[in-house]
Amino acid sequence: MKNKQKLIFVLLAILIIASFYEQGYFNFGTDSTTGDTAKLAAAYENRVSNLQVEGSGMVEKVLRDDVEGSRHQRIILRISDNQTVLIAHNIDLAPRVENISKGDRLEFFGEYEWNNKGGVIHWTHRDPATRHVDGWLKHKGRVYQ
């Protein structure tokens, strides 16, 4: 009976750990970013814009919404030791990323625009006119688009 209880305990622990990992609570490895990090660094260095990128980073700061024109949720994301980007997520076209805070992992697929502060990633939503590739944000296992 003891072996059966141990096996159930181990399986339960694995399921709990897997659930936390899927939600972004664990970050295995030394690099907290994935995807087009080198592409983004080169785009910043060379002042490139209109570049479709995918990646992830750690939330440095959640800013107040930009409410001029289309409303945007704004998040400063650290994508490497040397670069942060502003995520400008249109909340008139997509749901707001819920319960996001400093230190959270955020994945993205959107369009990079150069600026002297590291750049902006926008188009993180579906395009209702279907003229632009759909983007998205992913936080704790949930996709926002």
Backbone bond lengths (Angstrom), bond angles and torsions (degrees), N, CA, C in turn:
res aa  C-N    CA-C-N  psi(-1)  N-CA   C-N-CA  omega(-1)  CA-C   N-CA-C  phi
1 M - - - 1.441 - - 1.526 111.49 -
2 K 1.332 118.03 -36.09 1.462 120.80 -178.74 1.521 111.30 -63.35
3 N 1.325 117.85 -39.49 1.466 120.72 179.48 1.528 111.12 -64.42
4 K 1.310 116.87 -37.20 1.460 121.00 179.04 1.536 110.01 -65.81
5 Q 1.326 117.12 -41.55 1.462 121.32 178.34 1.526 110.91 -65.22
6 K 1.326 117.19 -40.79 1.464 120.88 177.94 1.525 110.61 -62.76
7 L 1.303 116.88 -43.41 1.465 121.30 179.71 1.528 110.61 -62.42
8 I 1.319 117.23 -44.50 1.469 120.97 178.02 1.527 110.12 -62.08
9 F 1.324 117.46 -42.70 1.463 121.63 178.65 1.531 111.21 -61.47
10 V 1.326 116.98 -45.73 1.472 121.26 -179.59 1.525 110.29 -63.28
11 L 1.321 117.65 -45.24 1.464 121.08 179.37 1.528 111.49 -62.53
12 L 1.326 116.41 -41.64 1.461 120.64 177.62 1.526 110.74 -63.09
13 A 1.319 116.82 -42.90 1.470 120.84 178.48 1.525 111.06 -62.19
14 I 1.321 117.48 -41.98 1.469 121.54 178.50 1.526 110.28 -62.01
15 L 1.317 117.31 -43.70 1.466 121.02 178.86 1.527 111.82 -62.52
16 I 1.311 117.41 -41.56 1.466 121.39 179.26 1.530 110.31 -65.46
17 I 1.322 116.97 -46.44 1.467 120.81 179.17 1.521 110.64 -62.32
18 A 1.324 117.58 -43.38 1.464 121.09 178.85 1.523 110.67 -61.49
19 S 1.318 117.54 -39.82 1.457 121.62 178.57 1.529 111.18 -63.35
20 F 1.326 117.14 -45.75 1.464 120.88 177.79 1.530 111.30 -63.44
21 Y 1.327 117.38 -40.49 1.466 121.10 178.54 1.525 110.28 -61.78
22 E 1.314 116.83 -45.84 1.470 121.64 -179.45 1.525 111.37 -60.83
23 Q 1.316 117.10 -32.72 1.460 121.42 -179.49 1.527 112.31 -84.11
24 G 1.336 117.67 0.72 1.459 120.76 175.32 1.512 115.44 87.91
25 Y 1.340 118.01 14.41 1.458 120.02 -178.94 1.525 112.96 -78.27
26 F 1.328 117.80 -22.52 1.454 121.48 179.38 1.510 109.22 -112.87
27 N 1.317 116.62 144.86 1.451 121.82 176.95 1.518 107.47 -132.58
28 F 1.326 117.03 96.84 1.455 120.79 -178.90 1.514 109.51 -82.21
29 G 1.316 117.05 137.93 1.456 121.35 -178.10 1.516 109.73 101.50
30 T 1.335 115.91 173.20 1.454 120.09 -176.53 1.506 113.24 -93.37
31 D 1.323 118.93 -20.05 1.450 121.68 -177.80 1.521 108.91 -96.42
32 S 1.333 116.45 124.58 1.459 119.93 -178.15 1.522 112.18 -87.88
33 T 1.304 118.32 4.61 1.450 120.79 -177.21 1.511 110.59 -121.75
34 T 1.311 115.73 157.15 1.453 121.61 175.28 1.513 108.50 -140.34
35 G 1.310 115.79 170.41 1.454 119.84 173.69 1.513 113.48 90.04
36 D 1.324 115.48 -134.63 1.460 122.99 -171.37 1.528 113.81 -88.82
37 T 1.323 119.01 39.80 1.460 121.64 -177.69 1.520 111.64 -58.36
38 A 1.325 117.75 -46.75 1.474 120.96 179.38 1.527 110.47 -65.95
39 K 1.313 116.38 -38.44 1.475 121.55 178.23 1.532 109.94 -62.35
40 L 1.323 117.07 -41.03 1.464 121.20 178.77 1.526 111.88 -68.72
41 A 1.317 116.72 -39.16 1.471 120.12 177.45 1.526 110.07 -62.72
42 A 1.326 117.28 -43.43 1.470 121.22 178.68 1.523 110.66 -66.34
43 A 1.324 117.59 -39.32 1.465 120.89 178.94 1.522 110.60 -63.02
44 Y 1.328 116.84 -41.06 1.467 119.90 177.89 1.525 110.40 -64.97
45 E 1.324 116.20 -48.66 1.471 121.06 -178.62 1.526 111.91 -59.28
46 N 1.328 116.99 -37.56 1.472 121.76 -175.36 1.527 113.36 -100.61
47 R 1.322 117.54 8.77 1.468 123.22 177.60 1.531 112.50 55.91
48 V 1.319 115.14 45.66 1.469 121.86 -179.31 1.525 109.44 -91.52
49 S 1.328 115.97 141.49 1.463 122.16 176.04 1.518 109.50 -129.75
50 N 1.335 115.63 177.08 1.472 122.66 179.39 1.526 111.52 57.69
51 L 1.325 116.04 44.97 1.453 122.41 -176.21 1.523 109.28 -116.48
52 Q 1.330 117.15 119.89 1.458 121.23 178.67 1.531 108.81 -76.44
53 V 1.344 117.00 126.52 1.464 121.24 -175.16 1.526 110.96 -137.54
54 E 1.322 114.08 156.67 1.457 122.03 175.58 1.514 107.84 -134.03
55 G 1.320 116.81 140.71 1.454 119.52 178.32 1.512 111.35 179.77
56 S 1.318 114.62 -162.30 1.456 120.47 178.35 1.514 109.18 -156.63
57 G 1.300 115.25 167.23 1.452 120.68 177.96 1.516 109.74 -169.15
58 M 1.314 114.48 -174.70 1.455 121.20 -179.19 1.523 109.32 -106.17
59 V 1.315 116.30 136.74 1.454 121.69 -179.24 1.522 109.09 -67.78
60 E 1.341 115.53 122.95 1.468 121.61 174.89 1.524 110.42 -90.11
61 K 1.349 114.46 -40.05 1.466 118.39 -176.86 1.520 109.59 -160.45
62 V 1.316 115.61 140.46 1.457 121.58 172.42 1.529 106.03 -101.70
63 L 1.327 115.35 117.97 1.461 121.44 -177.53 1.527 110.36 -92.07
64 R 1.328 115.44 167.96 1.463 119.76 172.99 1.519 109.03 -65.73
65 D 1.320 116.06 152.29 1.460 120.85 177.67 1.524 110.31 -61.84
66 D 1.322 115.03 146.43 1.460 122.07 169.02 1.525 105.02 -86.44
67 V 1.324 117.98 118.60 1.465 121.03 -175.55 1.529 112.51 -111.19
68 E 1.324 117.51 7.30 1.459 120.47 176.18 1.520 108.70 -84.63
69 G 1.323 117.15 123.17 1.461 120.71 -175.76 1.517 109.36 72.18
70 S 1.330 116.62 -138.13 1.466 119.89 175.46 1.524 108.56 -65.61
71 R 1.318 116.31 136.86 1.467 120.14 -177.95 1.528 110.29 -77.81
72 H 1.334 116.02 136.44 1.465 121.75 -179.91 1.520 111.19 -130.69
73 Q 1.327 115.53 132.54 1.455 121.75 169.11 1.520 105.87 -78.58
74 R 1.338 117.20 132.40 1.470 120.54 -174.53 1.522 110.41 -119.11
75 I 1.341 114.32 130.22 1.462 121.28 -176.46 1.521 108.42 -137.04
76 I 1.327 116.99 129.15 1.464 121.41 172.95 1.523 106.79 -87.33
77 L 1.337 115.92 124.55 1.458 122.31 -174.79 1.522 109.75 -121.41
78 R 1.331 117.00 127.18 1.471 121.23 175.03 1.516 107.66 -86.19
79 I 1.353 115.88 116.35 1.461 120.00 -178.31 1.516 112.31 -103.42
80 S 1.342 116.99 -13.38 1.467 121.70 175.19 1.522 107.44 -160.12
81 D 1.322 116.32 176.31 1.460 119.50 177.70 1.519 111.41 -61.61
82 N 1.337 116.80 -28.14 1.466 121.65 -172.99 1.520 114.91 -107.70
83 Q 1.323 118.93 -0.21 1.461 118.35 -173.77 1.523 112.68 -146.11
84 T 1.321 113.52 136.62 1.453 121.62 168.09 1.522 107.50 -118.27
85 V 1.311 115.95 157.25 1.465 121.39 173.72 1.522 107.85 -132.34
86 L 1.316 114.54 155.58 1.450 120.95 172.61 1.518 107.91 -94.30
87 I 1.321 116.78 123.25 1.459 121.11 171.94 1.526 106.08 -89.79
88 A 1.344 116.64 122.16 1.463 122.45 177.66 1.528 107.05 -114.70
89 H 1.326 115.69 96.17 1.468 123.56 -172.06 1.528 109.38 -100.35
90 N 1.329 116.54 114.30 1.457 122.53 -175.86 1.530 110.65 -69.38
91 I 1.336 115.87 108.83 1.467 119.99 -177.68 1.526 112.22 -92.37
92 D 1.328 117.33 5.39 1.461 119.80 167.73 1.528 110.12 -84.70
93 L 1.341 116.60 -22.67 1.463 121.82 -178.61 1.526 113.90 -110.36
94 A 1.313 117.69 -16.14 1.468 121.70 -176.21 1.526 109.22 -141.78
95 P 1.327 117.18 156.87 1.466 118.63 178.45 1.532 111.90 -68.93
96 R 1.311 114.34 148.88 1.469 121.61 175.40 1.527 109.61 -64.33
97 V 1.331 117.04 142.58 1.470 121.23 173.83 1.525 106.67 -71.79
98 E 1.314 115.02 119.71 1.464 120.95 -174.22 1.521 112.34 -84.34
99 N 1.329 115.26 145.63 1.470 123.33 171.15 1.521 113.19 50.19
100 I 1.311 117.97 41.88 1.451 120.83 178.36 1.520 109.03 -94.03
101 S 1.324 116.64 139.28 1.457 120.02 -179.28 1.522 110.73 -148.99
102 K 1.317 114.78 169.08 1.463 122.13 -179.26 1.523 109.89 -52.04
103 G 1.350 115.02 134.59 1.456 121.15 179.36 1.511 114.32 94.50
104 D 1.330 117.26 -13.73 1.472 120.52 178.70 1.525 110.01 -72.03
105 R 1.306 115.45 152.12 1.462 121.75 173.20 1.522 107.86 -89.51
106 L 1.333 116.34 135.63 1.456 122.05 178.54 1.521 108.22 -132.32
107 E 1.332 116.41 127.91 1.455 121.68 175.65 1.520 108.02 -100.60
108 F 1.341 116.37 151.75 1.457 119.62 -177.14 1.521 111.81 -145.51
109 F 1.316 114.67 156.10 1.451 123.94 168.16 1.519 105.02 -143.42
110 G 1.325 115.88 114.30 1.455 120.08 -175.72 1.517 111.13 -166.64
111 E 1.316 114.84 -166.64 1.463 121.04 -177.09 1.522 109.73 -106.22
112 Y 1.338 115.78 129.38 1.461 122.72 -179.77 1.518 110.04 -89.75
113 E 1.330 115.76 133.50 1.463 123.50 173.12 1.523 107.72 -123.42
114 W 1.316 116.49 130.80 1.459 121.07 -178.43 1.526 111.32 -70.96
115 N 1.323 115.95 142.49 1.467 123.36 161.50 1.520 107.28 -151.36
116 N 1.322 117.71 169.07 1.466 120.52 -173.16 1.526 113.70 -75.43
117 K 1.319 118.12 1.22 1.469 121.46 178.20 1.524 112.87 -104.01
118 G 1.323 117.53 6.43 1.467 120.60 179.28 1.509 113.23 123.50
119 G 1.326 116.53 -24.21 1.454 120.71 177.57 1.512 113.03 114.79
120 V 1.325 113.91 168.16 1.460 122.51 179.77 1.525 107.95 -125.51
121 I 1.311 115.89 139.83 1.466 120.78 172.52 1.519 106.97 -115.11
122 H 1.335 114.51 121.44 1.457 120.95 179.10 1.527 108.88 -131.19
123 W 1.311 118.41 -168.42 1.473 123.06 -173.29 1.537 109.84 57.06
124 T 1.324 115.64 43.65 1.470 121.64 178.08 1.531 109.40 -96.46
125 H 1.318 115.58 41.36 1.457 122.77 -176.92 1.523 108.73 -152.77
126 R 1.310 116.13 172.79 1.467 120.94 174.18 1.519 109.02 -73.46
127 D 1.325 116.28 148.67 1.455 121.07 175.62 1.527 108.46 -96.06
128 P 1.334 117.91 111.06 1.463 119.40 -178.18 1.537 112.83 -62.71
129 A 1.332 117.74 -23.43 1.465 120.99 179.39 1.530 111.81 -89.53
130 T 1.306 117.76 -4.57 1.478 125.38 179.94 1.538 113.32 54.77
131 R 1.333 116.34 33.99 1.472 120.42 176.80 1.535 111.90 -101.89
132 H 1.317 116.92 -10.08 1.465 122.11 -176.93 1.524 108.17 -130.19
133 V 1.311 116.76 147.41 1.463 120.55 176.53 1.534 109.12 -60.46
134 D 1.330 116.09 139.08 1.461 120.67 179.57 1.525 110.24 -71.01
135 G 1.322 115.61 138.81 1.458 121.55 175.19 1.520 110.48 -110.59
136 W 1.333 115.86 -178.29 1.457 120.72 -179.41 1.528 110.90 -165.64
137 L 1.314 114.90 162.56 1.461 123.38 168.41 1.522 106.52 -124.24
138 K 1.336 116.48 148.51 1.462 121.00 177.54 1.515 108.19 -131.12
139 H 1.331 115.32 125.59 1.462 122.07 -178.42 1.521 108.77 -138.48
140 K 1.325 116.03 123.12 1.470 122.61 178.18 1.527 111.92 51.67
141 G 1.339 115.54 42.77 1.444 120.72 175.47 1.518 116.16 85.11
142 R 1.326 117.67 -7.06 1.462 121.01 -178.74 1.539 109.95 -104.90
143 V 1.320 116.25 135.26 1.463 122.11 178.89 1.520 108.50 -96.61
144 Y 1.345 115.43 132.60 1.463 122.75 178.08 1.517 108.08 -114.94
145 Q 1.334 116.99 119.45 1.465 120.52 176.17 1.501 110.46 -155.31
